[in-house]
């Protein structure tokens, strides 16, 4: 089953995509509410929805992000990506030993999620603009300290994720050993819909990985192609790790991290020692396609310039504390 969120005749709805039509859920159920039913109940609801609704042509609707995520964790599960991007962003090579210890992730912004066909407003001061081709898993029920086996039971479905990246901002801020922050949180794209987990089971290999072909193109020219099964960890392992000493909840989205072999421009820049292909520019169209899920296309634009910030305050903390102690002693006398 494929679940989409869309606009039709001025109203926002969620529904089931079947062939070339979309069938709205009754009672204005949104996608988050359907996901929270869990996979089995959602599949039953979807079958009933298609059976009792004529639907509308998919060509007559405007797709939105398939759901409003409860949170977005983005992992980094492809060693080939790590090696190439490290060279580009911080000038170091190789894969850090810590990467092999656990499936590392960061939290990104659930409030700047875009959908298929929407323009992506990069920060106006960024010139090293990049895309990232990922697959995201959508969580269908809550969990805490899950085992890998238990994590499989909370998988609801999958969607395509483009983790847009302002590499120049990312490079600067990660020198503070935090982030990425403003290099990432301006936009992420999800879509075109959520494909429920049962549809992708035929692609699962003997080790539990999904053997899906992933392709990235800029202005119609393919720049990257990889297999999702080149991940270092399964989605179930990443879910289990995310829930460790913490919680995952229905509607959480977990990104796979960027595929290798040109899943983003920065990986290619790091390997080639130059910005080839060039950074994204206003008007460029990026198209990500994942076998079994679908295609996601967005156009790059520039946001309005942000207001200036005041310069950092530089002071000697020890001198300031001593001066304050002296001031307070004077007041006390």
N, C-alpha and C positions, 0 to 999 in steps of 0.2 A: 504494500500500500504506500501511496505517496500523499503526504499531507502538505498543503500549501496555504499561505496567507495571502490575500489578494484584495484589490479594490475593484468593485463593479457597481456601476451606476451611482457613484459617490459614496458607497458604503463599504466598510471593511469587513471581511469575512474570513473564515478558515474552512477548508473543505478537502475532499479527496479528489486527486487527479486520476482520471481513468480515461485512457486513450487520449482524445483531443478535447475532453470536457472536464470541468471541475464542478463537483457536487458539494454544496455548502452543508456544514453540520447544522442540525436543528438547534433551536434555542440559543443561537448566536454563541455557541461554544467556541472559544478561541483555541489556538493550537496548544498553548501551555496547559489548558484544562484537559485537552484530549490526551496529551502526553502523560499527565499525572494519573490518568486512568490505569496506566500500565499497558503493556503491549497486547496482551490477549483481549482485554476489554476494548481497547482502541480498534483492534482488527475487527471485532464483532460490530462495533459502532460504524466503522467504515463500510463494511459490507451492507449493513442496513441503509446507510446514507445513499450509497450508489443505487440500491434497489428501489428506493422510494423518492428519488429526486431526479428530475430530468437534467439538472445541471445547466451550465452555460458554456459556450465555447471558450476554450483556453485562450484563443486569440483575442477575445473580447475583454479580458481582464488585465490588470496591471499587477504583477507579482511583487510582494513585499518580502522582507525577511521571513522565513518560514515560522519563526517563533521569536518572542522576546525572551532571551535567555535569563535564567535566574542568576547565573554567573558564567564567566568564560575563563577557563584555564587553557593556556596554550603550551603544549609540550614541545620538546625538541628531540624527536625520536629517530632522526636520520643522520648517521655519522658523516655521510658524504656532504650533507648540507653544513654541518658544524665545521668541518675542516675548511671548506671553501669560504664561508662567511667570516670565520675568524681572521683569515688573511685579509679580507676586504675591510672589516669594521675596526679591528684593533691591531692589525699588522702582525699577528702571531700565526704560526702554522700548527698543523696537527689537531688531534682530538684530545681534549684534556682528560686525564685519567678519571676524574670525578664523573665524567659523562657516563662511564660504564657502570658506575655504582648504583644508579637509580634513574628513573625516567623524570628528569627535571622539567619543571614548568614555571610559568609566571602567570599572574592574573592580568587580563586586559579589560578594556572598558565595555561593559554590556549596554551602555547608554548611547553608543555611537555605531550601532549595528545598521548596515545598509543591506538592501536587497538587490535582486537582479535588475540590471539596466539603470540603476541609480548612479549619478555622477559622484566621484570620490574627491572630496575637497582636501587636498594636501595642504599642510601648513605653508603659508606664502613664502616663508624664508627657507624652505627646504628645496635643494636642487638635486639631491641624490635620492630620487624617488623610485620605489621598488614595490613589487607585488610578492606574495608568497602563496604557493599552491599547496593546500592542505585538505585533509578530510577531517571532519569533526564528528564525534559521537555525541548523541543526545541521550541524557539519562532519563529513565522512565519512573524511577522510584527512589526513595531515600535510602541511604546506607551509611554505616559507620564501621571503620576497621574491617572492611570487607576482605575476604579471601579472593583470589583470582576466580575461583569457581563461583562464588557468590556474586562477583562483579558481572559475570556473564548474564545473570538473571535481571540486572538493572539496566541493561542496554535496551533502549527503545528503537533507535535508528541512527541514520547517518545523513550528513549533508556536506556540501562543498564549502570550504572556508578559504577566503582570501585575507590574509593577515598583512594589510598594507603597511609599508615601512618607509619612514623618512630616515635613510641611513646616515646622513650627516648629523641629524639631531641625535640619533641613537648612539653613534660613535662618541659624540661629545659627552653625553650624560652617563654612559656606561664606564667612563674613566673614573667615576666616583664609586664604582663597584655596587651600583644599584641600577635598576632599570631592566629592560627598556621601559621608558615612560612616555615622554612626549614624542619620541620617535615612533610610537605605535598607537597611542590611544585616541587618535583623531578619527579612525575608521577601521572597521572590519566588515567584510561582506559574507553573508550566509545565503545559501540557496542552491538550486532554484526551489527546492522543497526538501522535506525529510523523507527518506526512503526507509521503511521499517526494516528491522534487522532480519526478518525472515526472508526478504527478497535477496539479501546478499549472502546468505548461507552457502549457496552453490559455489561462491567464489573462494570459500575458506580452504586454505591448504592444510597439509597434515600437521603443521605446527601451530595452527590457530590464527594465522595471518590472513587478511583479505587480499587476494591476488588481483588487484584492480589496476588497469592502465590509467595513468594520470598524465595529462598534457597541458602545457601552458603556451599561449600564443599572444604576441603583441602585434596589433594591426594586421592580423591574419597570418603572421609568420611564426611558425613553431620555434620556440627558443628552449623548451625543456620537455623532457619525457622520462617518466620513471614508473616503477611498480610500487604500489602502496605496500606490498609485502616485503619491501626492503627496509621497513621499520625495524628498529632494534627491540621494541617491546610491542606486544599486542595491546589493543584498546582495553581489554580486560585487566591487564597488568597495570596500565596507567590509571584506570578507575580505582583499582585496589590501592595504589599508591596515594592517589588524591584523597581517598577516604581515611588513610592511616592517621590516627589521632585527630581526626577531623570528620567532616560530613560531606557527602554529595547529596543533592536533592533533585527531585523531578524538575526537568527544565534546565539543569546545568548542561553546558556545552564544553567538551574537551577536545581541543585541536590536536592533531597528530604531530604537529610540527611540519616544516617544509620538506617536501620530497627532494631527493637529490637530482643530479644530472640536469641542472637548469631549472629547478623548481622556483628559483628566484634569480634576479639579475646579480645580486651581490655575490652569490656563489661563483658565478662565471667571472665576475670582476676579480675575485680573489685568485682564481686559477690562472687567469690570463694576464694578470698584472696591469690591467687597464680597464676602463669602463666601456667594455665591449660585450654585449650591445650597450648603447647609451642609456642613461637614466630615463625614466618615463617623463614625458612632457605633457602639457595641457593638450587635450584632444586625443591622446593615445587611448586605444581600446585594448583592454586585457581580457582574454577569454581563457577560462579554466574549464577543463572537461575531465570528468572522472567516470570511468566505465561503471555502469550499473546505477549511477546516481544522476548525472546530468551535466549541464553546461551553465556556466556563470560568466556573464560579460558585464563589464563596467568601464566607464570612461573617466579618465584622469582630468581633474580641474584643480584650480587654486582657490583656497579659502581667502577671504578678506584678510589683510594684514592685522595681526593682533596688536592691542595697545602695548606701548613700551613699558618695561618694568624698571623700577629704580635700581641703581647699582647696589651690589652687595655692601653691607656694612662691615668694615674691617676694624677690629678692635683687639686689644690685648686683654684676654679674659682675666688674667691674674692681676694686671694693673687696675682693671675695672673693679674687681672684688676688693682690692686694697683701698681704693678710693672710696668705695661705698662703706667699708668698715670705718674709715676715718670720718666720713660724713655723719654716720649714725652716732659715733662717739661724741662728735661735736654737738649734735642736737641734744644728746642725753645730758651734756654738761649745762 
